[in-house]
Amino acid sequence: MAVITYRQALHDTLRSELIRDPNVFLMGEEIGVFEGSYKITAGLLTEFGPERVRDTPIAEEGFVGAAIGAAMLGLRPVVEIMTINFSILAMDQIVNHAAKIHAMFGGQSRVPMVIRTPGGGGQQLAATHSQNIEVWYAHVPGLKVVVPATPADAKGLLAASIRDDDPVMFIENLALYNTKGEVPDGEYVTEIGKAAVMKEGTDITLVSYSRMAAVALDVAKRLEDDEGVSAEVVDLRSLRPLDRDTIINSVKKTGKAVVLEEDWLSYGVGAEIAATIQEGAFDYLDAPVRRVAAAEVPLPYAKPLELAALPDATALVKVIHETLDATRFRG
Amino acid sequence: MPPAQKKSAAPAKKTSAAKPSSGFGGESPEQLRAYYREMQLIRRFEERSAEMYQRAKIGGYCHLNLGEEATVVGLMSAMAPRDYLFTTYREHGYAIARGIEPGRVMAELFGRTTGVSKGWGGSMHLFDVDARLLGGYGIVGGQIPPATGAALAIAYRGPGGPETEAVVCQLGDATTNIGAWHESLNLAAIWKLPIVYVVINNRLGMGTPVEKAAGEPDLYKRGCAYRIPGVRVDGNDPIACRDAMKEALRLAREERQPSILEAVSWRLRGHSVVDPAKYRTKEEVQRLHDLDPLTAYRKKLVDTGAADMAQLAAIDDEVEAQVNAVVEFADNSPHPTPDQLFAHAYATPVANAPRELPGDPLLRA
């Protein structure tokens, strides 16, 4: 077990999967000579050559669609889209094609491909480069959408995604690339479709994913140390399929839930979680399910505005306190 | 609407000057009659499809190859079984000419389990992995990037050569204006992919003439920005289509040179079976009658002595019986049952995959 960054975990997994399976190849903008906008693919062109680490022109619809066709013929393309914002240009190929081809043709063709792409705000990249639109993809049957929060899951879920026979949206987060954590050595594959309980607790359930799961975990640890509040943290890890049972089981234990999500509030991931909880644990709830999400504006550039718009630990702590107060909780 | 511009830069046709009974286009009378049979089969299949649509046996959208029969048969006869075809939503004839049992095609239109896509796709989404028909696609232009990626997979696996695989990607005239095509042309050019982009120019994108939709209405030239060569052929001439396709496939296989093949024909009816095509003038409709590829081909067969009227009548009778059997097969095939609804949700089992029907509780007991 080594402590490495999320970036390193992704890089090492891409490398080991390229070694393991000759049908695996990478494609995307600037992933070769430039080594990737976020350097995930550093050194891979030199090691594997331009056929397997394929630079593409700026043509998201074209190269994402090309990955679909290559996958239909049995290859396992791993596509990097520079940021999730640009995946919108490939929406027709992802939603109308990658997600549909297996079912629409009666199960005759598999589409074993991965689209890796980072979302996330907070880097002063302004409105078009800071979005969290993973829920758009999570809405679509036929896709799998995974959202690793830790270096270990970055490794385990990426390996699982590359070996999966369905199209997987593998959503990273710009602010996670430099985070560190323990990652198991050697072969390590994490099952898609299962949430993780990052920290057990008895007083309140915090449901989150991706970067916000890391924030939720920090908050939970702090509340435990400072206030004696025992928060359980559920990291969804996969938005589609969604592991509803793990969420429900946690809320049945704690009776209270707060969702922390970086996407916009209305119609966001938290709305689905809240609906799940009210249907699955209605009689166990001691307070309304609350959501801490991004303010519903195109994200501004100026730092004070950006900070005001994004959910953070402070907002989460406030909502946790309000939820606990609503039930006259004594820590 | 201008008449067919037949400025084909296609390979020289071996237009035979030999005595009539030896056929033409370098083909024996038997082969030429086989082409006729195939064209007639598609014609009658499509006419019966329209009828079945009117009788509500077929739902959704239904686009017919009427007027395109010569193009279909010519192009498909040039492809090898190892080649892959990505096509559009106007693809019934291509599926048949690709060798798929017509009954399975009609059954798909009927939405039955015996259909090529097991009732999941319908008219616009025919697929058969064995025939390497990798899909009819309902989204205009949607098939083009995946087809280009299939060619990438072929290139990934090895160098070109006469026996290698190639991809044929079809698109309609109006699709030449879509970004997905241009992105794909660029990829095919820089990566030297074994692919032929076949533009079916039937003069109309739904109701819009090519000249009103395309800045360069000579569609075979639209690859010039990517240094991709193109040729135009008379889509009413199956031999010309076949020969042009053979050369395009040779380029793809041996030189890994992508190219464009534009086949010009006339859509004899509306955009889909429910379109009365009121945008067409009476003169145009009359002229369409004269531009029917089957009428022309039949005449050519007789004029050259490759077939006589009795032989053609016998073929027509045979086709009629076959199409009757095709419809009967489709009609007698089972409908899929609701318990199959999630059968193809994912390729392999995945934890927590949703299986709720409308009104089901969210959480399984």
Chai-1 contact restraints between the chains, C-beta under 6 A:
chainA,res_idxA,chainB,res_idxB,connection_type,confidence,min_distance_angstrom,max_distance_angstrom,comment,restraint_id
A,A59,B,E183,contact,1.0,0.0,6.0,A-B,restraint_1
A,E61,B,A180,contact,1.0,0.0,6.0,A-B,restraint_2
A,E61,B,E183,contact,1.0,0.0,6.0,A-B,restraint_3
A,G62,B,P145,contact,1.0,0.0,6.0,A-B,restraint_4
A,G62,B,E183,contact,1.0,0.0,6.0,A-B,restraint_5
A,G62,B,S184,contact,1.0,0.0,6.0,A-B,restraint_6
A,G62,B,L187,contact,1.0,0.0,6.0,A-B,restraint_7
A,G65,B,P145,contact,1.0,0.0,6.0,A-B,restraint_8
A,G65,B,P146,contact,1.0,0.0,6.0,A-B,restraint_9
A,A66,B,P145,contact,1.0,0.0,6.0,A-B,restraint_10
A,A66,B,T148,contact,1.0,0.0,6.0,A-B,restraint_11
A,A66,B,G149,contact,1.0,0.0,6.0,A-B,restraint_12
A,A66,B,L152,contact,1.0,0.0,6.0,A-B,restraint_13
A,A66,B,L187,contact,1.0,0.0,6.0,A-B,restraint_14
A,A67,B,G149,contact,1.0,0.0,6.0,A-B,restraint_15
A,I68,B,P146,contact,1.0,0.0,6.0,A-B,restraint_16
A,I68,B,G149,contact,1.0,0.0,6.0,A-B,restraint_17
A,G69,B,P146,contact,1.0,0.0,6.0,A-B,restraint_18
A,G69,B,A147,contact,1.0,0.0,6.0,A-B,restraint_19
A,G69,B,G149,contact,1.0,0.0,6.0,A-B,restraint_20
A,G69,B,A150,contact,1.0,0.0,6.0,A-B,restraint_21
A,A70,B,G149,contact,1.0,0.0,6.0,A-B,restraint_22
A,A70,B,L152,contact,1.0,0.0,6.0,A-B,restraint_23
A,A70,B,A153,contact,1.0,0.0,6.0,A-B,restraint_24
A,L73,B,A150,contact,1.0,0.0,6.0,A-B,restraint_25
A,L73,B,A153,contact,1.0,0.0,6.0,A-B,restraint_26
A,L75,B,A153,contact,1.0,0.0,6.0,A-B,restraint_27
A,Q93,B,P145,contact,1.0,0.0,6.0,A-B,restraint_28
A,N96,B,I139,contact,1.0,0.0,6.0,A-B,restraint_29
A,N96,B,G142,contact,1.0,0.0,6.0,A-B,restraint_30
A,H97,B,G142,contact,1.0,0.0,6.0,A-B,restraint_31
A,H102,B,H344,contact,1.0,0.0,6.0,A-B,restraint_32
A,H102,B,A347,contact,1.0,0.0,6.0,A-B,restraint_33
A,A103,B,H344,contact,1.0,0.0,6.0,A-B,restraint_34
A,M104,B,W120,contact,1.0,0.0,6.0,A-B,restraint_35
A,M104,B,G121,contact,1.0,0.0,6.0,A-B,restraint_36
A,M104,B,H125,contact,1.0,0.0,6.0,A-B,restraint_37
A,F105,B,S117,contact,1.0,0.0,6.0,A-B,restraint_38
A,F105,B,G121,contact,1.0,0.0,6.0,A-B,restraint_39
A,F105,B,F127,contact,1.0,0.0,6.0,A-B,restraint_40
A,G106,B,S117,contact,1.0,0.0,6.0,A-B,restraint_41
A,G106,B,K118,contact,1.0,0.0,6.0,A-B,restraint_42
A,G106,B,W120,contact,1.0,0.0,6.0,A-B,restraint_43
A,G107,B,H344,contact,1.0,0.0,6.0,A-B,restraint_44
A,Q108,B,F127,contact,1.0,0.0,6.0,A-B,restraint_45
A,Q108,B,V129,contact,1.0,0.0,6.0,A-B,restraint_46
A,R110,B,A347,contact,1.0,0.0,6.0,A-B,restraint_47
A,D165,B,A347,contact,1.0,0.0,6.0,A-B,restraint_48
A,D165,B,T348,contact,1.0,0.0,6.0,A-B,restraint_49
A,D166,B,Y346,contact,1.0,0.0,6.0,A-B,restraint_50
A,D166,B,A347,contact,1.0,0.0,6.0,A-B,restraint_51
A,E191,B,A351,contact,1.0,0.0,6.0,A-B,restraint_52
A,I192,B,V350,contact,1.0,0.0,6.0,A-B,restraint_53
A,G193,B,V350,contact,1.0,0.0,6.0,A-B,restraint_54
A,G193,B,A351,contact,1.0,0.0,6.0,A-B,restraint_55
A,G193,B,N352,contact,1.0,0.0,6.0,A-B,restraint_56
A,K194,B,A351,contact,1.0,0.0,6.0,A-B,restraint_57
A,P241,B,V350,contact,1.0,0.0,6.0,A-B,restraint_58
A,P241,B,N352,contact,1.0,0.0,6.0,A-B,restraint_59
A,P241,B,A353,contact,1.0,0.0,6.0,A-B,restraint_60
A,D243,B,N352,contact,1.0,0.0,6.0,A-B,restraint_61
A,E279,B,L362,contact,1.0,0.0,6.0,A-B,restraint_62
A,G280,B,L363,contact,1.0,0.0,6.0,A-B,restraint_63
